[in-house]
Amino acid sequence: MTLHRLTGITLGVPDVEAVAAYYSDFGLVSVGGHRFATADGGEQLTLRPATHRRLLDLGIGVDDPDDLDRVTRSLRRVGAEVHRSENAVTALDPGTGVQVRVEIAPRLASQPTPAPAYNRPGDVPRPGRRADAVLRDAPVRPRKLGHVVLGSTDQEASERFFAEGVGLKVSDTVPGVAAFLRCSTDHHNVLVQTAPVAFLHHTSWQVDDVDEVGRGATAMLEADPDRHVWGLGRHAIGSNFFWYLKDPAGNFSEYHADIDCIVDDALWTPRVWEGARALYQWGPPPPPSFLAPDDLGALMTGAHSA
């Protein structure tokens, strides 16, 4: 795959300082100028002032100029207006309102943490000692930006833009509702779903394991219980553990771990999902505000904060 990862995002928000404080608590590391880094991905979040919350820019990494040439041709074939520079190609997806930037970037190199030893019936790899997870006390630090979920006013056109234009591959679909698309070995890096208005539903940040999902969310909720949205649970599509929280602008942010990885495209068959199983395998039922964010009406009418 010539595409290999999400490089970063730019969020527009009305109150930059409040949102910056949230993502510092979330575990991202400030590198100055309202820019934040993950442990493995480097600088991956930038905040900019905006009249309402929105995803302004989405970066996708490729290896070399030949990759940019291929993406340029493909985007033009789907009718996108393309801007090419020496190290990047940019184009706007009208369905989501997001400017996508395909850029030459280094591949991620992640050092694995030791696998946790789980005692199970008939298999006790941790005799006479406590679980490592209960002894952890360092702040949770997301490893990388894993995926973004975007509401599109023309889901089919957005799927075509990202798949046929940019070159993402389809992992799974919910007919007439959503497409799960990947630019890396992760099950999905971009999800485009049908919506009455173009908006950012959530960003998702990878942590080491389910205990880091729980520890991260617990720390966030101890600071402010109103941040809670949905979790803990495990998704069916993608298989990942999840916990969703909400930043002061209204964007959902997810801690995730143990997502499906597709290292050989020939061994993966995209599946068509329907019904409640498309949303989650187990966990509490999603609240109505997750399915239709509280500010969706304001975003539709343009009655957002100045």
Secondary structure, DSSP 8 states (H G I E B T S, - for coil): --EEEEEEEEEEES-HHHHHHHHHHHT-EEEETTEEEETTTEEEEEEEE-SS-EEEEEEEEESSHHHHHHHHHHHHHTT---EE-SSEEEEEETTTTEEEEEEE---------------BTTB-SSTTS--GGGG--S-----EEEEEEEEESSHHHHHHIIIIII--EEEEEETTTEEEEESSSBS-SEEEEE-SS-EEEEEEEE-SSHHHHHHHHHHHHHH-GGGEEEEEEE-SSS--EEEEEE-TTS-EEEEEE---B-S-GGG---EE--SGGGT-SBSS---HHHHS-TTHHHHHHT----
